[in-house]
Each structure stands twice: as structure tokens, then as C-alpha cells.
Amino acid sequence: MPQMKPMIWLLTMTLTLLMILLTIIINFFSSMKTVNNQQSMKIKTIKWKW
């Protein structure tokens, strides 16, 4: 393993952290969307029954 410069190491660390954060946020938003879709579907079915 060649020794990396501190700046490069910091950059790689921040990049990896950003990627992880992005994936978490995307997953969170997608789950929220699915929940909203399920709720809207339920409302539609209830209206249809009425």
C-alpha cells in the first residue's frame, strides 16, 4: 500500500461519505413515495366502494 497524501485521503473519505448519504436519502425518499402511493390507493379504493 503506497502512502497517500492527507488531502487525497480526506477527499476520498468525504466522497465515500457523500455517496453513502446520497444513497440513504434516495432510499428514504423512495420509501416515502411508496407509502404515499399506498395511502392514495387506499383512499381511491374507499371512494370507489362508496
C-alpha positions as CSV (number, residue, x, y, z in Angstrom):
1,M,0.0,0.0,0.0
2,P,1.6,3.3,-1.0
3,Q,1.2,6.1,1.5
4,M,-1.4,8.5,0.4
5,K,-1.3,12.3,0.9
6,P,-3.6,13.5,3.7
7,M,-5.6,15.7,1.3
8,I,-6.3,12.9,-1.2
9,W,-7.3,10.7,1.7
10,L,-9.6,13.3,3.1
11,L,-11.1,13.8,-0.4
12,T,-11.8,10.1,-0.8
13,M,-13.3,9.9,2.6
14,T,-15.6,12.8,2.0
15,L,-16.6,11.4,-1.4
16,T,-17.5,8.0,0.1
17,L,-19.5,9.6,2.9
18,L,-21.3,11.7,0.4
19,M,-22.2,8.7,-1.7
20,I,-23.5,6.9,1.4
21,L,-25.6,9.9,2.4
22,L,-27.0,10.2,-1.1
23,T,-28.0,6.5,-1.2
24,I,-29.6,6.8,2.2
25,I,-31.6,10.0,1.2
26,I,-32.7,8.4,-2.1
27,N,-33.8,5.3,-0.3
28,F,-35.7,7.4,2.2
29,F,-37.5,9.4,-0.4
30,S,-38.4,6.4,-2.5
31,S,-39.9,4.7,0.6
32,M,-41.8,7.9,1.4
33,K,-43.1,7.9,-2.2
34,T,-44.2,4.3,-1.9
35,V,-46.0,4.9,1.3
36,N,-47.8,7.9,-0.2
37,N,-48.8,5.9,-3.2
38,Q,-50.2,3.1,-1.0
39,Q,-52.2,5.7,1.0
40,S,-53.6,7.3,-2.2
41,M,-54.5,3.8,-3.5
42,K,-56.4,3.1,-0.2
43,I,-58.3,6.4,-0.5
44,K,-59.2,5.6,-4.1
45,T,-60.5,2.2,-3.2
46,I,-62.5,3.6,-0.3
47,K,-64.0,6.3,-2.6
48,W,-64.7,3.6,-5.2
49,K,-66.6,1.5,-2.7
50,W,-68.7,4.5,-1.6
